[in-house]
Amino acid sequence: MINSNPLTRNLFDLWTKKNLKETVNNIKIEAQFLKLESNENLIQKAYSLKKKANREGLEKVLVEWFALTQEVSERTIGLRHFDTQLMAGILLHEGNVVEMKTGEGKTLASTLPVSLNALSGLGVHVVTVNEYLADRDQKMMAKLYKGLGLVTGLVSSEETTKNNRAAYTADITYVTNSQVVFDYLRDSTATDLNDVLMRPFNYCIIDEIDSVLIDEARTPLIISQQVGESNIPKLLKVQKIISKLQQDVDFKVNEKERDVELTNEGSEKICKLLGKENLYDTDDGYMLEVLNALKANYVFKKDKDYIVLDNKVMIVDGSTGRVMSDRRWSLGLHEAVETKAGVPVGKESETKTLTTYQNFFTLYPKLSGMSGTVITVGKEFEEIYKLKTREVPTAKPMIRDDLQDKVFATETGKWKGVVERIKKCHEQGQPILIGTANVDKSELLSELLVKEGIKHEVLNARPENVNRESQIIAFAGKKGAVTIATNMAGRGTDIILGGNPVFKVREKLSNLFEIAESEKQINDQTNDSLTKDNSYPEIKEIIKDYEEKKKLKTLKIDLKTLPYSRDTCLINLKNLYDKEFEVEKPIWKKENKEVRNLGGLFVLGTERAESRRIDDQLRGRSGRQGDPGVSEFYVSLDDQLMKVFGNTQMLKGFLNSGTTINESLNSPLLTNALQQAQQKVEDFFFEGRKSVFQYDEVLNEQRKKFYKLRQEILNGPKYLEEGIYVTESFTDSFFSKNSKTVRSKNQKIDQMKKYYEFENWTGSYASKIIIEEEDGTEIKSIRIGLTIYNEIWISTDLRYGGASIYDYEYVKEGKTSNILEIMDTAWKEHLERMSFIRDTIQWRSFGQLNPLLEYNSEAINSYEQFCKKIQFCMIYYFLTDSIIKV
C-alpha cells in the first residue's frame, strides 16, 4: 500500500524522480548517436536489440530501445518524445498508473513501453475506451511500429472472426475495453478451437484507466442466452399497479443506493390489487417484477440513464455519455424499463458467463495505464489492483485560471447565470465549452441558447451527435465557438485554440469529393464529362486514379484517416492534402493568436459531478500544453449532488439571506460543502467497488480454474484417459467415505449398483470385492483394483475398440462436445446459485454473522456441487453414450 507517512512518501518520490531523470538523460545521450545513423542501420539496430532483450531481459535494453523509438518516431511520424513523455514511458513499463494532463501526449508516450514489451513476442494489448480511439491510435502509430520491425493489429466489432484473430496475434493489438472482455468470455465458452481468438495474456496498457477500472468497475459484463419470451401481460399488469402507489407511503426510494424498498403498507396494497396472498409465490411470484418496475419509474431516468432510439431502450454510459447499444440490464430490469417506455420488450435471457473489469484486467501478468485524472483515486488503485499511481509534470507550465465556483440557491437562477456567461464569451469571440450532467440538461441548455439566437453545437448520447463527435470537439476551440457536451472523458480529440487545421482540411476535401462523386454519377447517366468543379481539377484525376488502381471505397477510407493515410494513399491525394494544409496553416495561426489573446478556451461546468475526476477531466480540456484558459463551475443547491449528499436546508438558509434568485454567492462555507459532498460520494462508491471486488474474489478464483480446465479440454483432450480418471476418482471417493467395515463396504457396492447402475456402466461382468484379512471389525486393506477397476478398464477399452471400427475421430469430437456442454451447464447453475446467495446473504448479519465470510463459505460449497455434477455427468456420458455402448 502507499505509505501514509508524508516524510517517507516524499523521500520515495524524490528517489524516483532522481532515477527517472538519470534514465531520461541516458536515453537522450544514446539518441544523439542515432541521429547520424541511416534508416537501414536503425532497422538493424532494432533487430539486434530484440535478440538481446530475449537473451537478457527487457530492462537491459530499455535505454537503447527508448532512444531508438524516439529517433524512429521523429523520422516516421514527425514527433519526438518530450522528456516528460520519456518519464511516463519508463513508469508505464514498470507497471504503474500514470497521470498526464490532457494534451501532454499520452498516445505518443505509450509507444515506448508498448514497443519495448512487444519485443518478447508474446503480444501487447493497448486498450482504449471506444473504437474511434483504437482506430485512430493504431493508424497514427502503425508507421512508427513498422519502422521498429513490429506488426500492429486492430480488433473491431465490425471485422470478421478471421481478421480479429489475426489482429490478436500481432505484436501490438489495439482494442476497446468492452471488446477485449467479451472476446475473452466468448473464447471461454467456445466449443471449437477455430472460434478462439486470443492467445495467453502478456502485457496490457489501458488508456483512460480510471474510466475503465474505477467508473465501470462494478458493471458486470455478461454473455447471456435467450430462454424464452418475456411475460408481457405480467409486466404490463405490474406497470399499471405501481401507478397507484404513493412514494414514501407504499415504497421508499434510496437515491444513494439507486434502489427501492416496499413498505408493509405497499406490499399489502399490491397483494390486494393482484388478488394474491403474498408476492413470493414460488409458482407465480411478483416481487422481482414489482421492484424492477419501481426502479424503472423512479430511479432510472430517461435521457440520463438511457435513451429511446429506433423504438429501443439503449443504456447511456454514465462515465462517458455514450450509448452502449450492445448492453442490457440484467434480472428483468431492462424489460421493466422497456415496458415503462412503451417499446417492444425483448426476450428473457439467462446468464451463460460473466466477469467484471475489476477481475478481467487482473488476468494480465503485467498491467499499466494512463489518464489525466488518477491521483485522486490512487488509494483505490493500490488497494484493489496493487498498482502504484505516479504523476508526470506538464512539459510547459500550466497557466489556466481556475475560478471559484458560483453557487445559486435555485436551478433556475443557475441556468440564467450560465446563459449570461455564454452570451458574454460569445460576444467577445472567446470559445466556450459547457459541460452538462446528462442528455436532458444538454438539450435544455440548447433550447435556451436557441431562444437567445446563439449558434452552438451539442455533443451528447444522441447518435446523430456521437457520429460527429471528433468533428464537434475539433472545432470547439475556434473563435466564437459554443459547444455543449455531456461528459468529456475519453473524447480523444484535442481542443486546439483556433480550431484543428487537420480536421478542417479533411472536412474540406471530403465535401469536395462528395460533390464530385455525385456529379460524376449524374454525368455518367447523361454521358457528359465532369466539368462543374473547375476550381479543383485534381479531384477528377484522383477519382479516376482510384477507380483504376484501387477502389472508390478505399478513397473514402483514405480521406477519413488523413493525415495518417498520407503514406499509403495515392500520391496525387497526398499532394492535394499537403497543398490544402499549407493554405489552411497560416489562417489557423492567425486565429490561434486571436483566441489566445481573448484568454483561451473557457470551460464552464453546469454542476459538480459525483467525482472530482470528472470535473478535472472537463477542466483539463482548457490550458493544454501551456495554452491560456479559464474554468468555472456554476452550481445550485437543487443539483443532484447536493440533494443526496449535502446539507441543503442549512446552506439554502445561508444563501438566501443575502442574495436574490438570480444572484450567486462565493463563500468558503459553500465551497467546503461541495467538496465534502463530493468526498462523501467518492468514499461511498469506493466502498461499493471494494465490496464488489471482495465478494467476487472467490468466484473469480473459481472462474480461473474452470476456464483453465475448459481450455485444456478444448486444446487437446485425452478422451480415454479423462474418462478412466474421472471414473476411478468417483469410485475412490465413493468407497472411502464412511466405509470402514466389511458390511459398510458391501452396502456401498449395493448402493452403487442400485443408485448409479454401475453394472450398466461396466457391462455384464460380475462385480466382486476381494477382501483381505480383517483385524476385529476394521479392514486392514481392500483390493478393489483386480475387480471393479478391472471392469472399468476392460469395459472402456471394449467400447472404444468397437467405436473405432466406425469412426474414432467422430467419437472423440462427440465426447468433447459432451464434456463442454456438461461443464457449461453446471457452471451456469453455479452462477445462478451464487447470484441468489449474493442477493440474500446480507440477511445473515442479523444473526451476528459476517456476510462476506458466509458468502465465501457458500461459494465453496456451491463450487463443490458444481464439481460433483461435472464428475457424475462425465462418467455417465463416457460409459453410457449410445454411440459407443456395446
C-alpha positions, -999 to 999 in steps of 0.1 A, spaced: 0 0 0 10 36 -5 29 48 26 9 73 46 39 89 62 45 122 43 82 122 50 87 86 38 65 93 8 84 125 -2 117 107 1 104 79 -21 92 104 -47 125 122 -47 144 90 -52 120 80 -80 124 114 -98 161 113 -94 164 79 -110 139 89 -137 159 120 -146 191 99 -147 175 74 -171 160 101 -193 194 117 -196 209 84 -206 182 79 -232 189 114 -247 226 108 -248 221 75 -266 196 92 -290 223 117 -301 244 89 -316 214 75 -335 208 108 -354 238 100 -376 227 65 -385 209 56 -417 174 41 -417 189 7 -427 212 8 -397 183 17 -374 163 -13 -386 194 -35 -379 197 -19 -345 161 -28 -337 167 -64 -348 198 -67 -326 181 -52 -296 152 -76 -299 176 -106 -298 194 -90 -268 161 -85 -250 151 -121 -254 185 -132 -241 190 -108 -212 156 -93 -205 138 -60 -213 154 -40 -186 189 -44 -202 177 -27 -235 154 -1 -221 177 29 -226 188 19 -260 153 9 -272 136 41 -259 163 62 -277 157 42 -309 120 46 -306 124 84 -301 146 86 -333 124 64 -354 93 83 -343 107 116 -355 117 101 -388 84 83 -395 56 104 -379 74 137 -373 70 136 -335 98 134 -309 91 124 -273 95 152 -247 114 144 -215 81 141 -197 69 115 -222 101 96 -217 95 97 -179 59 85 -185 72 56 -207 95 44 -180 68 45 -153 43 27 -176 69 0 -184 73 -6 -146 36 -13 -143 23 20 -128 -7 41 -134 5 74 -148 -13 108 -146 -5 130 -176 -27 161 -181 -48 165 -212 -28 174 -243 5 161 -229 8 133 -254 -3 101 -237 -6 83 -270 29 90 -281 43 83 -246 26 49 -246 46 38 -277 77 35 -256 66 7 -232 43 -8 -258 71 -14 -283 95 -25 -256 72 -51 -242 63 -63 -277 99 -75 -281 90 -106 -261 68 -118 -290 40 -126 -265 18 -97 -276 8 -64 -261 -28 -51 -258 -34 -14 -260 -69 -9 -246 -90 23 -254 -125 33 -243 -140 35 -278 -134 22 -313 -127 57 -327 -96 60 -304 -85 24 -311 -87 30 -349 -71 65 -347 -42 54 -324 -35 22 -345 -33 42 -377 -14 70 -362 13 49 -347 15 20 -372 42 36 -392 64 41 -361 60 5 -351 67 -7 -386 99 13 -385 108 -7 -354 100 -40 -371 68 -46 -352 33 -55 -365 1 -39 -353 -35 -51 -354 -69 -36 -348 -98 -56 -333 -132 -42 -343 -168 -53 -338 -173 -48 -375 -145 -72 -386 -147 -109 -393 -135 -135 -368 -106 -143 -391 -94 -107 -392 -98 -102 -354 -79 -134 -347 -50 -121 -369 -51 -88 -350 -48 -106 -317 -17 -125 -330 1 -92 -339 29 -78 -318 7 -49 -308 -31 -51 -307 -54 -21 -303 -88 -30 -289 -116 -14 -268 -122 -23 -232 -156 -39 -238 -144 -58 -270 -115 -74 -253 -136 -86 -223 -164 -100 -245 -138 -117 -268 -123 -133 -237 -157 -145 -225 -166 -159 -259 -133 -177 -260 -140 -191 -226 -173 -206 -238 -161 -217 -273 -167 -253 -283 -144 -253 -313 -108 -242 -314 -115 -224 -347 -137 -200 -327 -109 -190 -302 -94 -156 -310 -69 -148 -282 -36 -162 -271 -24 -161 -234 -22 -126 -220 12 -108 -215 11 -70 -211 -18 -46 -212 -18 -8 -211 -52 10 -206 -59 45 -219 -82 64 -196 -77 37 -170 -98 54 -143 -128 53 -166 -124 16 -171 -112 3 -137 -130 29 -115 -161 43 -132 -171 10 -148 -156 -14 -122 -190 -25 -109 -205 -31 -143 -209 -69 -149 -201 -79 -185 -224 -108 -193 -228 -132 -221 -264 -145 -220 -286 -167 -240 -323 -163 -247 -345 -187 -229 -380 -176 -240 -404 -148 -245 -409 -123 -217 -442 -124 -198 -455 -92 -213 -490 -94 -198 -474 -97 -163 -451 -68 -169 -480 -46 -181 -501 -56 -151 -473 -46 -127 -467 -13 -145 -504 -5 -142 -504 -14 -105 -474 7 -94 -490 38 -109 -515 35 -80 -487 35 -53 -476 65 -33 -439 73 -28 -428 74 8 -460 57 18 -461 24 -2 -424 25 -11 -392 44 -5 -365 54 -29 -329 53 -18 -311 79 -41 -276 69 -28 -280 32 -34 -302 38 -65 -327 12 -51 -363 10 -39 -379 -7 -9 -415 -17 -4 -432 -8 29 -456 -31 47 -485 -10 35 -472 -11 -1 -469 -49 0 -504 -53 13 -518 -29 -12 -501 -47 -41 -513 -81 -29 -548 -68 -27 -547 -54 -62 -532 -86 -75 -556 -108 -56 -527 -128 -41 -517 -137 -5 -481 -128 -9 -456 -116 -36 -432 -145 -31 -453 -173 -46 -428 -199 -59 -451 -206 -89 -462 -171 -97 -442 -146 -78 -444 -109 -84 -417 -93 -61 -389 -91 -87 -413 -75 -113 -426 -50 -88 -392 -39 -76 -379 -36 -112 -410 -16 -122 -405 8 -93 -368 12 -102 -377 18 -139 -401 46 -130 -384 62 -100 -346 55 -102 -337 51 -139 -342 83 -158 -348 88 -195 -321 108 -212 -298 103 -183 -295 65 -177 -310 56 -211 -324 70 -243 -351 56 -266 -338 53 -302 -354 34 -331 -380 21 -307 -354 6 -284 -341 13 -249 -304 20 -251 -282 24 -220 -261 56 -216 -227 51 -201 -226 74 -171 -189 80 -173 -185 88 -210 -220 99 -220 -220 74 -249 -248 49 -259 -240 13 -252 -261 -4 -278 -249 -39 -271 -257 -38 -233 -289 -48 -214 -296 -45 -177 -300 -79 -161 -325 -97 -139 -356 -83 -157 -347 -46 -152 -342 -39 -189 -376 -54 -197 -392 -32 -170 -377 -1 -185 -389 -12 -219 -424 -16 -206 -423 18 -190 -410 34 -222 -437 17 -243 -413 0 -267 -412 -37 -278 -400 -59 -249 -370 -81 -255 -368 -118 -248 -359 -132 -214 -323 -143 -210 -302 -162 -186 -265 -157 -178 -241 -180 -196 -209 -165 -182 -198 -131 -168 -170 -112 -153 -162 -76 -143 -134 -52 -155 -120 -55 -120 -114 -92 -123 -107 -94 -160 -77 -70 -161 -61 -87 -132 -56 -117 -155 -27 -98 -172 7 -107 -158 17 -71 -163 -7 -41 -163 -4 -3 -165 -25 26 -176 -27 63 -181 -52 91 -177 -53 128 -170 -71 123 -136 -59 94 -115 -41 109 -85 -73 114 -65 -81 76 -67 -45 64 -61 -56 46 -29 -82 26 -48 -57 15 -75 -33 5 -47 -58 -14 -26 -77 -33 -53 -53 -36 -82 -19 -34 -64 -9 -6 -89 10 25 -78 -1 59 -91 25 84 -104 21 119 -116 42 133 -145 47 171 -147 35 190 -177 60 198 -204 51 235 -202 38 254 -171 0 253 -165 -14 288 -167 -51 281 -168 -72 302 -144 -95 280 -123 -121 304 -109 -140 298 -77 -175 281 -81 -206 303 -84 -233 289 -62 -270 297 -67 -299 290 -44 -321 275 -72 -316 257 -105 -335 284 -124 -311 311 -112 -281 289 -121 -293 284 -157 -299 322 -161 -263 327 -149 -250 301 -173 -267 317 -203 -254 352 -193 -218 339 -191 -222 321 -226 -235 354 -241 -206 373 -227 -180 349 -241 -197 347 -274 -199 384 -279 -162 387 -272 -154 358 -295 -139 336 -267 -147 299 -274 -166 282 -246 -171 246 -238 -201 239 -215 -202 206 -196 -236 191 -186 -245 161 -165 -268 143 -189 -286 144 -222 -317 161 -208 -297 190 -193 -277 195 -226 -309 198 -246 -325 222 -221 -295 244 -224 -296 241 -262 -332 253 -262 -322 283 -241 -294 292 -265 -317 289 -295 -341 314 -279 -311 337 -274 -301 332 -311 -267 318 -302 -253 293 -327 -239 262 -310 -230 225 -312 -243 198 -290 -224 166 -282 -244 140 -262 -255 104 -264 -278 111 -294 -263 90 -323 -266 120 -347 -243 139 -324 -220 109 -315 -213 103 -352 -199 139 -354 -180 137 -321 -145 142 -333 -156 170 -357 -175 188 -329 -146 187 -305 -120 196 -332 -138 229 -338 -146 237 -302 -116 259 -300 -125 282 -329 -131 318 -323 -167 324 -311 -175 286 -309 -201 275 -283 -201 237 -276 -223 218 -252 -211 184 -241 -222 157 -217 -190 144 -201 -156 148 -216 -139 116 -205 -121 97 -233 -131 120 -262 -96 116 -276 -95 147 -297 -76 178 -285 -93 211 -285 -68 233 -303 -72 271 -300 -83 285 -333 -97 251 -344 -79 220 -356 -64 226 -391 -61 189 -398 -98 183 -394 -106 214 -413 -86 203 -444 -100 168 -441 -136 181 -439 -130 204 -469 -116 176 -491 -144 152 -481 -170 177 -490 -153 183 -524 -151 146 -532 -188 141 -522 -198 168 -546 -176 155 -574 -188 119 -569 -225 129 -570 -218 150 -602 -199 120 -617 -229 98 -612 -252 123 -629 -227 128 -657 -223 90 -662 -260 88 -668 -260 117 -693 -226 108 -709 -213 143 -700 -179 150 -686 -172 162 -651 -168 200 -657 -186 218 -629 -158 218 -603 -132 236 -624 -116 252 -593 -103 217 -583 -93 198 -614 -72 174 -592 -104 159 -578 -114 144 -612 -79 130 -616 -78 115 -581 -112 98 -586 -101 84 -619 -68 71 -604 -86 53 -575 -110 37 -599 -81 23 -620 -56 15 -593 -76 9 -561 -113 14 -554 -135 44 -546 -143 27 -512 -105 29 -505 -106 66 -514 -133 72 -488 -112 54 -461 -80 73 -471 -99 106 -468 -114 97 -434 -80 87 -420 -59 117 -433 -32 126 -424 -23 91 -411 -30 77 -446 -6 101 -463 20 73 -468 -5 47 -481 -28 68 -502 -22 76 -539 4 103 -545 -20 128 -560 -43 127 -529 -12 132 -507 -1 162 -527 -36 177 -526 -38 173 -488 -4 189 -484 -13 218 -507 -46 225 -487 -28 222 -454 -3 248 -464 -32 271 -473 -50 265 -440 -20 267 -417 -14 305 -418 -52 311 -413 -51 288 -383 -20 305 -368 -37 339 -371 -69 327 -354 -49 308 -327 -32 340 -317 -65 359 -316 -81 332 -293 -50 332 -271 -54 370 -266 -90 365 -257 -80 342 -228 -81 308 -245 -109 283 -241 -134 290 -214 -147 258 -197 -180 261 -179 -193 233 -158 -231 235 -151 -229 213 -120 -204 194 -99 -201 157 -108 -201 130 -82 -164 126 -86 -137 153 -87 -120 133 -115 -149 140 -139 -147 177 -130 -110 176 -136 -115 159 -170 -137 188 -181 -113 214 -168 -84 196 -185 -98 205 -219 -86 240 -214 -50 251 -208 -34 223 -228 4 224 -235 8 258 -218 -22 275 -235 -41 302 -216 -76 292 -205 -103 296 -179 -125 272 -160 -155 279 -138 -184 258 -123 -220 271 -118 -238 250 -92 -271 253 -73 -284 237 -41 -310 219 -63 -283 199 -81 -284 161 -76 -251 160 -57 -263 185 -31 -297 169 -28 -283 135 -20 -251 142 -1 -253 179 10 -270 197 39 -292 218 16 -315 232 42 -287 249 62 -270 261 30 -302 275 15 -309 295 46 -274 309 44 -275 316 7 -310 332 7 -301 355 35 -282 379 12 -290 371 -24 -318 372 -49 -329 342 -70 -306 352 -99 -276 361 -78 -247 338 -69 -226 338 -38 -189 328 -34 -182 315 1 -156 292 17 -186 276 35 -203 267 2 -171 256 -14 -163 233 15 -199 219 14 -194 210 -22 -161 194 -16 -174 174 14 -204 162 -7 -180 150 -35 -158 133 -9 -188 115 6 -198 103 -29 -163 91 -37 -160 73 -4 -194 57 -8 -187 44 -43 -152 33 -34 -166 12 -6 -191 -2 -30 -165 -11 -56 -143 -26 -29 -172 -47 -17 -180 -60 -52 -143 -69 -56 -142 -87 -23 -174 -106 -29 -163 -116 -64 -128 -126 -55 -136 -162 -45 -158 -166 -76 -130 -151 -97 -106 -178 -85 -131 -204 -93 -137 -189 -127 -99 -191 -134 -98 -228 -125 -129 -235 -146 -117 -217 -177 -82 -232 -174 -96 -268 -173 -121 -260 -201 -93 -246 -223 -72 -277 -216 -100 -300 -228 -107 -278 -258 -70 -276 -268 -61 -313 -266 -84 -336 -246 -73 -371 -238 -107 -387 -241 -100 -422 -229 -77 -412 -201 -101 -385 -189 -130 -409 -187 -110 -435 -168 -95 -409 -144 -129 -394 -135 -145 -429 -130 -116 -440 -108 -118 -408 -88 -155 -412 -83 -151 -449 -72 -123 -440 -48 -143 -413 -31 -174 -434 -31 -158 -463 -12 -135 -443 11 -163 -422 25 -178 -437 57 -168 -473 47 -146 -488 74 -161 -522 78 -168 -551 55 -205 -546 60 -203 -509 51 -182 -518 20 -208 -543 8 -235 -518 14 -216 -493 -7 -215 -518 -35 -252 -524 -33 -258 -486 -33 -236 -482 -64 -255 -509 -82 -289 -496 -72 -285 -458 -75 -258 -454 -101 -264 -486 -122 -227 -494 -121 -232 -526 -139 -247 -507 -168 -215 -486 -169 -192 -516 -169 -211 -543 -188 -223 -577 -177 -192 -586 -157 -195 -600 -121 -188 -573 -95 -169 -588 -66 -147 -573 -40 -118 -594 -28 -112 -585 9 -80 -593 27 -79 -603 64 -98 -584 90 -85 -572 123 -115 -571 145 -141 -550 127 -116 -529 108 -103 -538 74 -65 -537 71 -67 -533 33 -91 -539 5 -81 -549 -30 -107 -535 -54 -83 -529 -83 -85 -565 -95 -122 -565 -98 -142 -532 -101 -113 -512 -115 -105 -540 -139 -141 -539 -151 -138 -501 -157 -107 -505 -177 -118 -535 -198 -153 -521 -204 -139 -488 -216 -113 -505 -239 -140 -527 -254 -163 -498 -261 -137 -476 -277 -124 -505 -296 -158 -512 -310 -164 -475 -318 -131 -472 -337 -144 -497 -362 -169 -470 -373 -153 -436 -367 -130 -430 -338 -125 -393 -346 -162 -387 -346 -164 -404 -312 -136 -381 -298 -153 -350 -312 -186 -360 -298 -171 -366 -264 -155 -332 -264 -189 -316 -271 -205 -336 -243 -179 -327 -218 -180 -290 -226 -218 -290 -226 -218 -307 -192 -193 -281 -178 -211 -251 -192 -245 -262 -179 -230 -269 -144 -212 -235 -144 -244 -217 -154 -262 -233 -125 -233 -224 -102 -236 -187 -113 -273 -187 -107 -268 -201 -72 -242 -175 -64 -264 -147 -77 -292 -158 -54 -268 -162 -25 -253 -127 -31 -288 -112 -31 -298 -127 2 -265 -130 22 -268 -96 39 -297 -110 60 -272 -132 79 -258 -100 95 -289 -100 117 -277 -133 131 -244 -117 141 -226 -134 111 -201 -118 87 -219 -117 53 -186 -118 34 -173 -148 52 -206 -165 48 -206 -157 11 -172 -172 7 -182 -204 26 -214 -207 4 -193 -201 -27 -170 -230 -18 -200 -253 -11 -216 -243 -44 -184 -250 -63 -182 -284 -47 -217 -291 -60 -206 -279 -94 -176 -302 -95 -196 -332 -83 -222 -327 -110 -195 -325 -137 -179 -356 -123 -210 -377 -123 -223 -365 -157 -189 -371 -173 -189 -407 -161 -224 -412 -174 -216 -398 -208 -183 -416 -210 -197 -450 -203 -233 -450 -214 -233 -429 -246 -253 -449 -272 -226 -442 -298 -201 -465 -280 -224 -487 -259 -219 -524 -265 
